[in-house]
């Protein structure tokens, strides 16, 4: 594997104080987040604990297409499989890539408490073929799964992450030689794939005292055969337009569409905003993600699919909503199929 970091000047406000030592720096968004205050925070926690709708979790098993190593090895290049939440498996130049791999039962530091999966992953980590690279968007538990990272470490060539996340991975025992950390608007090349770290509107932290000590980002994956955008987590912000102008147009946008609420408007997008982000990016087809696997908000579990489907239809925009484990051709994704209604 050959990889090169290509650093370019940022066109937006820097994501951190460059002169601050890594152990002390705090990252920031281009625009400040709205402060909730302790009263509003307590009110949100009360709603989650005592006033949550019953339909935030599916009443029956959702459909999952099981995968095997043989099927993955036989699949053509430019294949993509959604494994759940924001975990995507891609096949590029005969090698495999994972985004935000989460395979644990719960998106939580505790496996007996916290958001529980609606479905098992379509394939186990043990069954996966060797992985060329793992792409991480930020350090939250529903995107950075320690057990999955440790299980993947031996079979993965490289981990590519935002600034600061590498320190977490090194603390878990991953060799420094396998890690690359990028700031916004910086790039790296691995074989025929160029990866650009691009801005997002979010935050980070895995505990009570490490807030915003690591960076969050979206990613542009650029190959001779396609161009793909992966949003990670983000509220809606002008950065999508800037990314589209700098790196677009895209064959496919993978845009978060779930875990939204009016009480946290600047860290997750409502479906209307997700679709606008897709438009800003100049993408041909949109795949909504960050839904269908964990209960992380107060809306019905299938509401993101229904709302984004209706919005795309009304605006005559192309949407793809594959089942978990279903193969998608990045250059020719299948049309919407309302599997969640069954």
N, C-alpha and C positions, 0 to 999 in steps of 0.2 A: 504494500500500500504506500502510495506517495501522497503527501498532502502539503499544501502551502498556504500560509496565511497572507491574504492580500488586504492591507490596511489602507483605507481611504479617509479623507477628511469628512467629518460629520457635517451635514447640512442643517441639522436641528440643534437645539440646546443639548449640551452634554448630559449623559445619563447619570453622572456622579461628579463629585468634587475630585478632580484629577490629582490634586496635591495631597489628598488625605490618604494615609497608609491603609492598605487593604483591610486590616483587622478593625479599623475604626470607621471606614467610609459608609455612607448611607446613599443608596441610589434614589432617584426621584423621577417622576413623570415629567413630560413636557409641560403639562398643566397640573396644578395642585389638585389632589383629591378632596372631595367634600368631607369635612370632619363630621362624624356622627355624634360624638359626645357619649358620655356614659349612660345617660337616660335612654337614648335611642338604642344603644347597644343592648341594654338590658331588656328593652321592649322586644327587640328582634329575637333574643334568646328565649324570652317567654313564649313568643309565637311558635318558635321551633319546638319547644318542649310541650306546650299545652294546647295550642290552637292550630295544629297543622292539618290540612285537608287529608282525607283518607286516600285520595287518588294520586298522591305523589309517588306511589310504588305500584307497579302493575299487579293485577289480581291473579294473573297466571303467567307461566313461563313465556318469555318472548322467543321468537324463532332465532336460532343460531345455526349457521352452516359450519359443521365441523371441518377442520383442516388437517392435513397430514404433511409430513416432510416430503413425501413422494410427490404429492400434488403441487407443493410449492416449487420443488425443483423442476417439475415438468411445465410449469406456467411460463408464458412468454414474458419478456422484458416489458417495462412500463405497466406492470400489474400492481394493483394496490388492494389491500384487504383492510377493512375496519375491524379491529379486534375488540373494541369497546371504548367508550368515553372519548378520549383524544389519542388513543393508541392506534397508530396506523403501521402496517407492514408494507414496505415497498420493495419491488424487485427491479434493480437498475444494473444494467451491464452484467447480468448473471449473479450479482451480489444482493444481499438483503439489508434493508434499513428499517429501523424502528423509530417512531416518534413517541415521546412521553410514555414509555412502557410501564403500565400498571397492570399487574397480574394478581395482586393480593385480593383476598376476600373483602377487605374493607379499605377505604381511602382514609386512613387514620393511623396515628402512631400506635394505637392499641388494636389488636385483631379480635378483641371481644367487645369493642364499643366503637361506634362511629358508622358512617354511611356504608351500607352493605351492598355488594353487587346484585344487580337484577339477574345476571346470567354469568355462566362460566366463560372464560376466554375460549375462543374457537380452537385454540391449540395451546399446548403447554410450552413453557420455556424449554423443557428437556427435548421436546419433539422438534423445536425450531432448528433449521439448518444454521451453520455459522453465519454470524451477523457482521456485515461490513462496518456499520456504524449505528450508533444510537444518538438521536437528536433530542435535546431537552430544551423546554421553553422556560421553565422556572422551577422553584423548589417546593411548591405546595404538594401535599400528600396525594392528591388525585392526579398528579403529573410526575412526581419523583417518588417512586416506590423503592425503598431500600432493599427489600427482599428480592424484587425483580432485578435491580441493578447488580446485586451480589451474585444472583444466579446466572445473569447474562455475562458477567465479567470475563469468564474464561473463554467464551465463544465469540466475543466481540472485539473487533480490531481497534475501534476508536469511539470515544464519547465526545460529543461536541455540545457545548453548553454556554449559557451566558456567563459573564464575569461573576466570579465568586462561587458559583455552583461547583466548580472543580475542587475548591477547598473542602466542600462537603464530601465529595467522592473520594478524595485522597484520605480523608478521615475515616472512610469506610474500608480503606485498604486497596483502592484501585491504583495501579501504577501510574505515576505522573506521565510516563511516556505514551499512555493511551488517551490522555485528556487534552482537549483544546478548549479554551475559553475565549469568547468574542464579545466585544462591545457592539452597540448599535452601529450599523453601516459598515461594519468590518466583515471580511469574507475569508473563506478558506476553500481549497479545492482538494477533493479526494478522488483520485482517478478521473473519470469523466464527469463527475458531479461537482458543481460549484455551489457552496452554501453561503448565503448572505444573512447575517443577523440583522434584523430590522426592528424598529421600535414597536412597543405595545403600551397600552394604558392599563397598568395593573399594580401589583405590589408583591412582596415576598415575605417569607418567614415560616419557620417550622416550629417555633416555640414562642414564649412570651417575651423574650428579650432580643431576638435576632431580626426584628422587623426591618425589611428593606436593606439588609446587609449583602444580599445577592441580587443580581440583575434579572429582569424578566424580558423576554423578547418574542417576536414572531420570526418566521424563517421563510426565506425564498430559496427554493431548490431549482437550480438551473442546469439543464442538460441539453445536449444537441437535439434530442428528440422531444423535449417538453419543457414547460416551465410551470412550477407548482408553488402555491402560497399556503403556509401553515400558520394559523393565527396564534397558536397557544391560547392564553386567556387574555382578554382585553375588553375594556369599555370602548365605546365609539369615540374616535378622535380624528383630527385632521391628518394624522400620520398615515392612514390608509391611502389617502389621495397622494401623499408624497411617495409612498412605496410604489403605488401604481405608476406614477410618473417616472420613477427612477428605474424600476425593474419590470414593469408590466409590458404588454398584456400577458395574462396567464391562461394556460389551458384549463386549470382546475384550481379553485380556491377551497381550502378546508377552513371553515370559519366557525368559531364557537357560537352556538345557538342553544343555550340552556343554562340553568342555574342563575337566571336573571330575576331581578325584583326592583321595584321602585325605590326601595330603601338602600340599594347599593348600585346606583345608576352609572358610576364611572369606573367600574371594574369588570362588569359583564354586560353584554349587549342584549337588549330585547330583539326579537326576530326582525322587526322593522329596521333596526340599526345594523343587524348582521347582514341583511340584504343590501343596505346602503354601502356597507364596507365592501361587499363583493362588487358592487357597481363601481365604487371609487377605485378599486384595484384594477379594473379593466379585465376581469376574468370572464371566460366563456361559459364555464359550468361551475356551480357551487355545490359543495357537499357540507351540510350542517353537521357539526360534531359537538362534543361536550354535552351529550344527552344520551338517554337510553341505557345507562349503566349504573349511575349512582343517584341517590336522592339528595340533592344539594341545595334545594330552594323550597318555595312554597307553592309552586305551580304544579299542575298535573304532569305526570311523567311523560305523557305523549303530547302535551300542549306545544312544545317547541316544533315538533314535526308538523302538526296541523297548521299552526300559524305561518311557518315559513313556506309551506307548500301552497297555502292560499295566497300569500303575498307574491310568490314567484309566478303563480298562474295569472294573477291579476296584471302583472307587469310583463308577461310573456318572456320571462327569464328561465333559463334551463337549470333545473335542480336534479341532483341524483341522491337517492336515499337508500343505499344498499343495506341488506341485512348484515348483521355481524357475521363475518367470515366469508361473505360473498366477494368474488373477484370482480374488480373494476379495472377497465383499461383507462389509464390516465388520459389518453388522447381521445377516447371515445366512450365516456361513461354512460351507463344505462340511464334511462329516464326514471322519473319518480315512480316508486312502487310503495303503496301505503301498507307495508307489512305490519305496522303497529296496530292497525284496526282489527287484525285477525286474532 
